[in-house]
Amino acid sequence: MSFCATVCLIPALMALSASPEPATKIAPIIGEVDQRLIGGWSVDESSAVFVIHAVDDIMVIHGVDATDGEAFHITDAKWDGRTFSATFRMPSSNWTTHSALRFESKEVLWGAAWGDVPGIVEERWLKLPPPDAGPRERTRWVGSPGPRPAAARDTSRY
């Protein structure tokens, strides 16, 4: 990913809405840089949006709730080459979840989440196109990335 594309991702997230808390919580990801993880991700059936990028050969992650721009506090982020895992806490509510995800396809991370959710639930992260992919695709960065129609969840067309 080019430096320009990386620099463009964070402002795109911050532009989602006025933030009651500055979106500056960036956490390192333990593990080797993997280009497949780099980019923007929306959590299916959620308003959570995350950006993973590389800084000085270290991957970092940043996430916000797209409805209000509040930043997640992210800890224990790890990538072992096969599984991405991390703990996500929303400061205003103290809502905490733990996720363990693997690639279902090059555009989808799939796995489980547990914590302040009832039981263990399925979680799916969908890769977002770069903000400069054109006017139609750019709306996916500035609009709420919440639930999409079933047809948009079909990853076979990507």
Disulfide bonds with the S-S distance in Angstrom:
none
